[in-house]
Amino acid sequence: MSESEDKTMGIISIVLGVLGFTFLPFIGSVIAIILGHVAKGTDGDQLGKIGRILGWVGICIYILGGLIAIALVVIVPLLGFSLFPAYTVI
């Protein structure tokens, strides 16, 4: 690969890492991690590293959000709190 192609993988990894937070939730983060690993050992190594970091941060945020959603939907009602007081189960 040429030098510009090596850096291209790193740049695409960064772009998808950022898009993983906005327009391409989760899938953008996964692809950013994959392309970041492809760029490893080339001229775009540092760019790929940034893309990998953005990808992992995006995935961690989605996992944390999923755990919070589970807590709100499952655990909170079991504690006796209701998210929708008009629809409480007797």
C-alpha positions as CSV (number, residue, x, y, z in Angstrom):
1,M,0.0,0.0,0.0
2,S,1.1,3.5,-0.6
3,E,1.6,6.1,2.2
4,S,-1.7,7.8,1.5
5,E,-3.6,4.5,1.6
6,D,-1.9,3.7,5.0
7,K,-3.1,7.0,6.5
8,T,-6.6,6.6,4.9
9,M,-7.4,3.6,7.1
10,G,-6.5,5.6,10.2
11,I,-8.5,8.7,9.1
12,I,-11.6,6.5,8.3
13,S,-11.2,4.9,11.7
14,I,-11.3,8.3,13.4
15,V,-14.3,9.4,11.3
16,L,-16.3,6.3,12.1
17,G,-15.3,6.6,15.8
18,V,-16.8,10.0,15.9
19,L,-19.9,8.9,13.9
20,G,-20.3,6.1,16.3
21,F,-21.4,8.7,18.9
22,T,-23.8,10.4,16.5
23,F,-25.2,9.0,13.3
24,L,-24.0,5.4,13.3
25,P,-24.5,4.2,16.9
26,F,-22.6,1.1,17.9
27,I,-21.8,-0.1,14.3
28,G,-19.6,2.9,13.7
29,S,-17.7,2.2,16.9
30,V,-17.2,-1.5,15.9
31,I,-16.0,-0.6,12.4
32,A,-13.7,2.1,13.9
33,I,-12.0,-0.6,16.1
34,I,-11.6,-2.9,13.2
35,L,-10.1,-0.3,10.8
36,G,-7.9,1.0,13.7
37,H,-6.4,-2.5,13.9
38,V,-6.0,-2.6,10.2
39,A,-4.0,0.6,10.3
40,K,-1.7,-0.8,13.0
41,G,1.9,-0.9,11.9
42,T,1.5,1.5,9.0
43,D,2.0,5.3,8.7
44,G,-1.6,5.8,10.0
45,D,-0.8,3.9,13.2
46,Q,-1.4,6.9,15.5
47,L,-4.6,7.8,13.6
48,G,-5.8,4.2,13.9
49,K,-5.0,4.3,17.6
50,I,-7.2,7.3,18.1
51,G,-10.0,5.6,16.1
52,R,-9.7,2.5,18.3
53,I,-9.9,4.5,21.4
54,L,-13.0,6.4,20.1
55,G,-14.5,3.1,19.2
56,W,-14.0,1.5,22.6
57,V,-15.3,4.6,24.4
58,G,-18.4,4.5,22.2
59,I,-19.0,0.8,23.0
60,C,-18.5,1.4,26.7
61,I,-21.0,4.3,26.6
62,Y,-23.6,2.0,24.9
63,I,-23.1,-0.8,27.4
64,L,-23.4,1.7,30.3
65,G,-26.5,3.1,28.7
66,G,-28.0,-0.4,28.3
67,L,-27.3,-1.2,32.0
68,I,-28.9,2.0,33.1
69,A,-32.0,1.3,30.9
70,I,-32.2,-2.2,32.5
71,A,-32.0,-0.7,35.9
72,L,-34.8,1.8,35.2
73,V,-37.1,-0.7,33.6
74,V,-36.5,-3.8,35.8
75,I,-34.9,-3.0,39.1
76,V,-36.6,0.3,40.0
77,P,-40.1,-1.1,39.9
78,L,-39.0,-4.0,42.0
79,L,-38.0,-1.6,44.7
80,G,-41.5,-0.2,44.8
81,F,-40.9,2.9,42.8
82,S,-43.0,3.5,39.7
83,L,-41.9,5.4,36.6
84,F,-45.5,5.9,35.6
85,P,-47.6,6.4,38.7
86,A,-50.9,6.4,36.9
87,Y,-50.2,2.8,35.7
88,T,-49.1,1.1,38.9
89,V,-49.8,-2.6,39.3
90,I,-51.8,-3.5,42.3
